[in-house]
Amino acid sequence: MALIQFYDVSKRFILHHERNRSFQELFVNLFRPRRAHEEFWALRNVSFTIDQGESVAIVGPNGSGKSTTLKLVSRILQPTSGKVIVTKRVSALLELGAGFHPELTGRENIYLNGSLLGFSRAEMRARFDAIVEFAELERFIDTPLKHYSTGMVTRLGFAIAIYTDPEILITDEVLAVGDEGFQRKCLDRIWRFRREGRTIIFVSHALATVRSLCARAIWLQGGRLMKDGPSAEVVDAYMAAAYHALETRVSTEDRPLGTQRWGSGEAVITNVTFLDSQRRRREVFETGEPLIIRVEFFAHQRIERPQFGIGIHRADGVHVAAPNNVAARYEVASIEGPGAFEYRLDRLPLLQGEYEITAAIYDHEAIHPYDHHERRYVLHVWNGAALDRWGLVHLPGEWHVEGGRQ
């Protein structure tokens, strides 16, 4: 049974721009509009159908039309052309705090949201305790919302959404805010919705979650539908295209850097680069390729028995590894002046994703930091020929089956 149908849907926005005008232009156009504008098509001729009980992810880069699609499903927007048909009750988590009033308390906002969703006060009273308990806001429920943190607002919004009996649950990156425990709690609840046969539309840049939660994915790019099919296939196609495009435009010089750096400064890290087997600088590598992480430094004074370290975190915060030369029993007697250390992998085991690299120089016991760059360098990995789709690393082991037939 089709719950959501998009028939050749397009959505246009008019973008207004202020522009400087000369005195003559102002006089001549005194009674004409003073704002130039341009058309922006957020969606162009998009068609798809979502059936009852499906869990569907919508993926794509920023500005691809994902949020516009969800707002059309939620009836917040109307299409410029084409037709959108939604046959069941929708509960949407699109923007943090949408439908909340900052001057009202959490308690009052629960009833306000319920009324906006068509529930009576008695119906919301029956759900009230469960909402507060799930949101973990018992102590703050009578505090005005303007004093809530972003995470508290997120928890309240999600709790209201799931306890208003939606037949279609829509989430747009709401799980990007909040502590890890609450994110897991929300995902567990979404999994329960899926087991109950409810329809879920999930928008997230966390592609590992997309693969595990959704059987199907829709890839939007520039407002157009690029691919619609099994989530693993769609995510692979999207990431391959994204990383190939990234390969052509990303350079070390315009790599985004964080602000986490500390140390006493006797030795300082001056440059970090990622090199392939031909020692060419790159930002994007395939699983299984050789990788060299090269860290250049300058020691302002003689430092005895330094420890050089590398840290690897996945973009979602998972700590993957923290190799260092001392643990590898590669001792360095001393450093002074300019130098460099390299960490080399013959076959990069990391699976597809974005990884944040730490580089550091410490004393031999790793107690005193001379210079520590925490997760300041970004490495992009895509699977390429690797067959693994799940997890953190590719383990090229061998299989042996007894009693089987080939």
N, C-alpha and C positions, 0 to 999 in steps of 0.2 A: 504494500500500500504506500503510495507516494505522499509524503507529508510536506515536502518542500519542492517546488518546481520553478526553475528559472527558464524562461523562454526568450532567447535572444535579447538579454537584458543589457542595456547601456545606461550609464549614469554620468551626467555632465555637471560640473561645477563652474561657476563664473568667478574667476579670480580678479579682484580689483587691485589696481596699483596707482599710488599717487605719483604724479610726475611734475617736475618743475616747469613752469610756464613763464614766458616773458610778459612784460607789462602789456605789450600789444596783443598777445594771445589772450590774456585775461580780459582785456577790454572787448575784443572781438567776440570772445566766447562767454561773455558775462552771463548769459542766460542758458548756457549749455552745461551739461554735466562736466565736472572737473576731474573725473576719475577715469583713467583708461582701464580696460579690462581684457582678459583673454579667457578662452575656453580651456578647461582641463577635463579630459574624459577619464574618470577613475575606473570605469568598466566599459568594455566595448564588445557587444555581441556575445555575451556569456550565456551558455545554456548547460544546465545539469539538473538531475533529479536526485533527491535523497529520500530513501524509503524508511518506513517505520523500523526502529531498532538498529539502524546503522550508526556507527561511530565514524565520523568523517573529519579529517584534518584538512585545513586550508593552509598551504604553505606558500612562501614567496618572500622576496625582499621587501624592505620598507617601501611603501608607496605603490605596491603592486595591486591594491584593490581589495585586500583581505577584510579590513575593517568596514569598508563600504558595503561589501557583500553581507556581512553580519548585520549591519544597520538596515539593509533592505529586508533581510529575513525578519528582523525584529520590528519592522514597520516604522522605524524611526525616520527612514528616508523612503521616498517613492522613486521608482525608476524614471529616467528621462524617456526611455523607449523600451519596449518589450513588456513582459508580464512576469510578476512574482506571485506565486500562490503558496500560502502557508495555511494548513488546515487544522493545526493543533495549538494548544497553549505554549507560549515560548517564555522561558526565563533566561534573560541575557545578562551576562557580566561583561560589559563592553568597556566601561570607563569607571575608574575608581571614584566612588562618591556620587555617581550619577543617581539622581532622585533623592539624595540626602540633603538635609538643611543643616548647615553648620551650627546654627543657634539652638537647635533642638537637641535633646538628649538622645542617647542610643535607644532608649525605650520608645520615645516619641517617634524616632525615625523608623523603627520597625513597623509601627502602626501606619505611619505615612506611606512607606513603601508598599505595605499590604493593600492599602486603599488604592494606590496607583495601579496595582496588579488586579484589582477587582475583588478583593477579599473584604469581608465585613470585619468589624472590630472583634466580634465573638470568634470568628474563624482564626484571626491572628492571635487572639488570646490563647487559643488552644495550642498554637505552635510556639508561643513565646518562650517558654522554658527551654525547649529543644534548641531554638535559635541561639539563645544566650549561652547555653552550655557548649554548643559546637563552636561558637565564636570565641569562647574563653574570655568573656567580658563581664563576668558576674560583678566584679568590684567597680566597674566603670559604666555600667549600663545607665545610670542616672546622671552621668557627666555629659555636658554639651559636646557635640561631635567636634567642634572646633578645637578641642583639647586632645583629640585622638591622634595617634600617630598614623602614618599611611598604612602600616601593617594592620592596625586595629580596624581601620575603615574597610580594608580588604576583607578581613575575617568576618565583619558584620555583613558586608555585601554578599559574600559567598554563602554564609549561613542562611540569609533570607532567601536567596535564590533556590537553594536546594530544599528548603522546607515549605515552599509554596507549590509543591506538586507539579513541576513542569513536565510536560510530555516531550519537549525539546529543550535541551540545555545547551546554551551557547557560552563559550568562554573565550576571551580575547586577551591572552597574556596576563591574566590576573594572578596566576601562580608565580609570576616573576617577582612578586613582592611578598615579604613575610618570611618567617624563619623556616628552616628546613623541616622541622617537625610538623608545622601546620601545612606546609606544602604536601607532605606525605599524607596527612589526614585528608586533605582535599582530593588528592588523586585516588585514595582508597574509596572515597565517597563516589567519585566519578566512575570507578570500576563497578561499584554496586549498582549505579544507574545503568551501566551497560548490561550487567547480568539480569537486571529487571526488564530488559528489552526496551528501554527508553532511547530516544534519539539524541546523539551528542554531536555538536559541531565544535571543533577544537582548533583554535588558532594559537600557534606557539612557534618560537624559533628554537625551542629545545627539541631537536629532531629525534633524539633517542626516545623521548617520551612519546612523540608522534608515532614512531614505529611500533612501540609496545601497546599503546592505548587504542590506536585506530587501525581498522582493517583496510580503510580506503583513504586516499588523499587526493586533493585537488590542488594543482600548482597554478598559481596566477603570476603573471609577469607583465608589467606595464598595462594592467587592466584587461589582459586577454588570458583566456584559458589555454595553458600550454599542454597539460597532461592530466588525465583523470583515470585512476586505476588503483591497484593494490598499493598500500602505503610504502612498502619497501621499494617497489619499482619507481614510484613517483619521487620519493626522497632521493634515491640514487641519481635519478636523472636531473633533479633540481640542483643537488650538490655538485655533480660533475660540471654542469653548466656554470654554476656560480664560481667554482674554483678555477675553471679554465679562464673565465673572464677576469678573475682576481689576479691570475698569473700575469696578465698583460698590463695591469695598471698599478699593482702594489710594489713599492720599493721600500728599502730599509729607511730612507730618509723621511718618508711620510707615514711611518708606522706609528699608530697611536701609543703613547706612553702613559703609564700611570704615574702616581706621585709617591709611591712607597719606596723610599730609599733612606738608608741610614748607615753609619759607620764613622770611625775616627779619622779616616782620610789619609793615613800613612801610605796606603796604596789605593788607587781609584780605578774603577772600570771606565774605559774611554770609548769602547765600541763593542757591540755584540752583533754577529752576523750568522746567518744560516747558509751553509755551503753544500753543494752536491758533490758527487764523486769527481767532477772536473773542476772543483773549487770555484764554481760560479755561484754568486749570491742569488738566493731565491727566498721566497716567502711561502710557497706552496709546494708540498711534497706528497708523493704517493706512498701508501702503506707498502713496505718492503723495499723501498729505495734506500741507498746510503745517505746518511745525514751527518754533517759535521756542525757542531755548535762552537763557534770560535769567539773567544772573549779576549779582547785586548785590554791591557792595563798599563798603568805607570806607577811604580813604587818610588815614592819621594825619599825613602831611606831604605837601608838594608833590612829585610824582614826574614827571619830564620824560620824554616820549616812551615811555610804557609799551607793552608788548606783551601783548595778551589772547589766550589760546589755549583751544581746545576739543579734547579727544581723544575718540575713539570706538573702543571695543574690543567685539568680540563676546564673549559670556560665556565662550567656550572659549579666550579669549586672543588671537584674531586681531585685529591692529591694522588698523582699517578706514580711519581718516583722522585728521588732526591739523591742522585749519585754524587760522589766526591772522590778526589784522588787518594785521600788517606784510607778510606774504606776499601779502595781498590788496590791498596798497598803499593801505590806509586808515589814514593816520597820525593819531595823537592827540597833541596838543601837550603836555598835562599833565593830571594829575588831582589833586584834593585834596578831602577830605571825602567825603560820601556820593555814590554814583554807581552806574551799571549799564552793562553791555554786553550786546548781544544778537547771537546768530548765527541767521540766518533762512534757512530752506529753503522755496522755493515748493512743491516736490514732494519729499517724503522718499523717497530712493531705496532705503533699507535694506529687505531682505527679512525675512521673519518670524523672530523670535528675541528674545533678551534682550541688551541692549547696556549696557555700563558707560561712563559719561560722565566725563571728566576736565575740570576747569575750573582755569585758572591765570592768574596775573598775573606777568610778568617785566619785566626791563629791555628796552630796545629790541633788544639783541643776543641775547636769550634765554639769557643766561649766569647772571644773578643772579635767583633766584626770590624774589618778595615773598610769594606764597602759592600753593601748588600742592596741589590736591585730586586725588589719583590714583585714578581709577576708583571714585569714591565715590557716584555717582548712577546709578540704574537706569532705563533706558528700555525699554519693552516695545513690540514692533512685531509686527503680524500682517498677513498679505498682503491681506486684504479682497478687493477686486476685481482685484488684480494677478494676472496669469496665470503669472508666473515662480514656479517652485518650487525652483530650484537656485541655489546661489551666494550672493553677499553683497548684490548690488544689482540693482534693476530698471532696465534700460536701454531706454527707450521709443523704439527706433529704427524705421526703416521697412524693409520687405522688398521686394525686386524680383527676379523670376525671369525669365530669358530662355529661350525655347524650351519653356516650360511651358504647360499648358492649365488654365483655370479652369472 
